[in-house]
Amino acid sequence: MVGQDVAGIVDEAESTDRTSVAVLGAGGVGGLVGALLSRAGDDVRFVARETTAESLNEHGLRVRSGLLGDFDVPARATTHLGSPVDVLLVAVKQTGLADALDLVPREVLGDGVVVPLLNGVEHLDVLRARYGSERVVPATIRVESTRVAPGEIVHGSPFVEIDLAAGDVPLEAVESVRALLAGAGITTTVRADEPALVWAKLSFLAPLALLTTRYAATIGEVRTTHRSELETLVAEVAAVAAASGAPADPAASLALYDRFPAGARSSMERDAQAGRPLEVDAIGGAVVRAASRLGVAVPLTSRLVAELG
């Protein structure tokens, strides 16, 4: 059984000079990034629910990817973090963030930095309040990756891209994170502007997540059949981004949609099909709240959030 015994085994593992990484959440994003880091030789442990931790410890991780190849890696997992790490990757859904953070106490994390790979923008305040702003590296990820079973990840997009910003974290620590991720084969860039970083992701994600979920549609169906609504949503979110101090480029967002395979689906739409809690509030709700604060009209975004909420 996973629990105190397995946690003890994991935390007492022989130390090395490798970068130590904890991945909170072993779903489509956390499982993929953690597997790539493990394949690159980094010291990776997963913090996950008991049943998932049991499966990872027994069977490891299997990744299927047209871009990165198919591969298996062994995995070490525990139900809570029991010793410090250099980097904590937070890859849970916003809907489960509060409970997940209880598995990683501030006093246990030590001097490690926290890199959130979540949707939305408001989680940064939550993480900074818990771990300190000097330890939270703002980050976004662009990828289509799905956990089809515990420890089984299917990566469908023709890219895995992570952007970082320094925030209040020393630049040398941010560069270390960039090098860590790049060494695992992930396209990783450090951006100078935090608002631009987080709003670039949300400007792309919110329209797509809301429309694919509302119409139970693929990305290809949204960018063709529902193109007019897509363009309207992109314009609304871009206006909120601009009012938030971030550069807005609706054309770039639309071009990014066209890079995805037509049959790809958003994570929110997959959650809806599976009957899981939706991140409507973290994604669309965050846009509506920011628009309200800034006096920006977002009628279509507001309507879709209300219909899906």
SVG drawing of the C-alpha trace seen along z (x, -y; Angstrom):
<svg xmlns="http://www.w3.org/2000/svg" viewBox="-27 -50 53 53">
<polyline fill="none" stroke="black" stroke-width="0.4" points="0.0,0.0 1.1,-3.6 1.2,-5.9 3.7,-6.5 5.8,-3.4 6.1,-4.3 6.6,-8.0 9.5,-7.1 11.1,-4.9 10.8,-7.7 12.1,-10.4 15.1,-8.4 16.2,-7.5 19.9,-8.0 20.7,-11.7 22.5,-12.7 23.6,-15.8 20.6,-15.6 17.9,-18.3 15.2,-16.9 11.6,-17.5 8.3,-16.8 5.2,-16.7 2.0,-17.5 -0.6,-15.7 0.0,-12.9 -2.6,-13.7 -2.2,-14.6 0.2,-17.5 1.9,-16.4 2.3,-12.8 3.8,-13.9 6.2,-16.5 7.3,-14.2 7.9,-11.4 10.0,-13.5 12.1,-14.7 12.5,-11.2 13.6,-10.0 16.2,-12.8 17.7,-11.4 16.3,-13.9 15.3,-12.8 11.5,-12.9 8.8,-11.9 5.1,-12.3 2.7,-13.4 -0.7,-11.8 -3.8,-10.2 -3.2,-6.8 -4.6,-4.7 -2.6,-6.6 0.5,-6.5 0.1,-2.7 -0.2,-2.3 2.8,-4.5 5.0,-2.7 4.0,0.7 3.8,0.0 5.6,-3.2 4.5,-5.7 3.8,-4.9 3.7,-7.8 2.4,-7.6 3.3,-10.6 3.7,-11.2 6.1,-14.0 8.2,-12.6 7.9,-8.9 6.4,-6.1 8.3,-5.3 8.0,-3.8 9.8,-5.1 9.7,-3.8 8.0,-6.2 8.4,-7.0 5.2,-8.2 4.0,-9.2 0.8,-10.5 2.5,-13.6 5.9,-15.3 8.0,-14.4 11.4,-16.1 12.6,-19.1 13.0,-19.3 14.6,-21.8 11.5,-22.3 7.8,-21.6 5.7,-21.4 2.0,-22.0 -0.1,-20.2 -3.5,-19.7 -6.8,-21.1 -7.8,-24.4 -10.8,-22.7 -8.6,-20.5 -5.8,-22.9 -6.7,-23.7 -6.8,-20.0 -3.7,-19.2 -1.6,-21.9 -2.2,-20.2 0.0,-17.4 3.0,-19.8 3.4,-21.8 5.4,-25.0 7.8,-23.9 8.6,-20.6 9.3,-22.2 12.4,-23.9 14.1,-26.3 12.6,-24.8 10.8,-26.9 7.1,-26.4 6.2,-26.2 2.5,-26.1 1.2,-24.5 -2.4,-25.4 -5.1,-27.1 -6.3,-30.6 -4.5,-33.5 -5.8,-33.6 -3.9,-30.6 -0.7,-32.6 -2.1,-34.6 -3.0,-31.4 0.5,-29.9 2.3,-33.1 0.2,-33.4 1.1,-29.8 4.8,-29.6 6.0,-33.2 6.2,-35.2 10.0,-34.8 9.5,-31.1 6.7,-31.1 7.8,-31.1 4.8,-32.2 4.5,-29.7 2.1,-28.5 2.1,-25.4 0.7,-24.8 0.0,-21.1 -2.8,-18.6 -2.1,-15.6 -4.5,-13.2 -4.3,-10.6 -6.3,-7.7 -5.6,-5.5 -3.4,-5.8 0.2,-6.1 -0.9,-6.1 -0.5,-9.4 -1.5,-10.1 0.2,-13.3 -1.7,-14.6 -0.4,-18.1 2.6,-18.7 4.3,-20.7 5.0,-20.9 5.8,-24.5 6.3,-26.1 6.8,-29.9 8.3,-31.2 8.5,-34.7 10.7,-35.7 8.1,-37.4 9.8,-37.9 12.1,-34.9 15.8,-35.4 16.7,-35.2 19.3,-32.5 16.7,-30.2 14.3,-30.8 17.1,-30.0 17.8,-26.8 14.1,-25.8 14.3,-26.7 17.4,-24.6 15.8,-21.7 12.7,-21.7 14.7,-22.3 16.9,-19.4 13.9,-17.1 13.0,-18.2 10.4,-20.8 10.5,-24.1 10.9,-26.5 11.2,-30.3 11.7,-33.0 9.5,-36.0 10.1,-39.4 6.5,-40.4 4.4,-38.4 1.0,-39.9 1.8,-39.2 2.7,-35.6 -0.4,-34.7 -2.9,-36.5 -1.4,-35.1 -2.3,-31.6 -5.7,-32.6 -6.5,-34.6 -6.0,-31.4 -7.5,-29.0 -10.7,-30.7 -12.4,-30.9 -11.4,-27.4 -12.4,-25.8 -15.7,-27.5 -16.8,-26.8 -15.6,-23.2 -17.4,-22.4 -20.5,-24.3 -20.9,-22.5 -19.2,-19.2 -17.0,-19.8 -13.5,-19.2 -11.0,-22.0 -11.5,-21.5 -15.3,-21.9 -14.9,-25.0 -12.5,-26.8 -14.8,-26.1 -18.4,-25.7 -18.3,-28.1 -15.6,-30.4 -17.7,-33.6 -18.2,-33.0 -14.6,-32.0 -13.4,-35.3 -15.8,-37.3 -14.6,-35.5 -10.9,-36.1 -11.7,-39.8 -13.4,-40.0 -10.6,-38.3 -8.0,-40.3 -9.7,-43.5 -9.5,-42.3 -5.9,-41.3 -5.0,-44.8 -6.8,-46.5 -4.8,-44.3 -1.6,-45.7 -0.8,-42.7 -0.2,-43.0 -3.1,-41.4 -2.8,-39.7 -6.1,-38.1 -4.6,-37.0 -1.8,-35.1 -4.4,-33.3 -6.4,-32.3 -3.3,-31.1 -2.4,-28.9 -5.8,-27.2 -5.1,-26.3 -1.9,-24.5 -3.8,-21.9 -4.9,-18.6 -8.6,-19.0 -9.6,-16.1 -8.1,-17.5 -10.3,-18.4 -9.9,-20.8 -9.3,-19.4 -12.5,-21.1 -14.5,-19.4 -13.0,-16.0 -13.8,-16.7 -17.4,-17.4 -17.7,-14.2 -16.3,-12.2 -18.6,-13.9 -15.7,-15.5 -15.7,-19.0 -15.2,-21.8 -12.7,-24.7 -15.3,-27.1 -14.7,-29.5 -10.9,-29.3 -10.9,-30.0 -14.0,-31.8 -14.9,-33.2 -11.5,-34.7 -12.0,-36.6 -15.4,-37.8 -14.2,-39.0 -11.2,-40.9 -13.5,-42.4 -15.9,-43.6 -13.0,-45.2 -11.7,-46.9 -14.9,-48.0 -14.7,-45.9 -17.8,-44.5 -17.6,-40.7 -21.2,-39.7 -20.5,-36.4 -17.9,-35.3 -20.4,-36.1 -23.2,-34.2 -21.1,-31.0 -19.8,-31.1 -23.3,-31.3 -24.5,-28.5 -21.7,-26.2 -21.5,-27.2"/>
</svg>
